[in-house]
Amino acid sequence: MPKDEFVDEDPMELVGVVMPGEPGMLEAMATAIVEEYVLLGWDEPRLMTLFVNPLFLATHRIYRQKGEAYVRDLVRSTCAKFRIPARPDETALFADTTFRSVRASISLESDPQPDHHTTFVALE
């Protein structure tokens, strides 16, 4: 069968289905999704577009079942957990955080540049 012809009942066609789950799985999935995008640097307004838009099936399902207040609270608590501002204008929220950088010189025998430095940042 050539690739240009389509068959109504193609056994290799990808099909998405909603699987039944145990109680708490929807919340666990919501938490995992929000953590992933928060750690990628998404702020609250940008992240809410994933939940509000019905084209994003999984996140929109969470939004419909749990409500906007739940999603906003989850985003804000996740941002606070990782000490990331939920909105761009909240950068002063974590201004009291101090950072200390330690500069270490790592020299390997096969390293062509012996004065190569790596910077490590640690929270105090």
Buried (B, 14 or more C-beta within 10 A) or exposed (E): EEEEEEEEEEEEEEEEEEEEEEEEEBEEBBBEBBBEBBEEEBBBEEBBEBBEEEEBEBBBBBBEEBEEEBBBEBBBEBBBEEEBBBBEEBEEBEEEEEEEEEEEEEEEEEEEEEEEEEEEEEEE
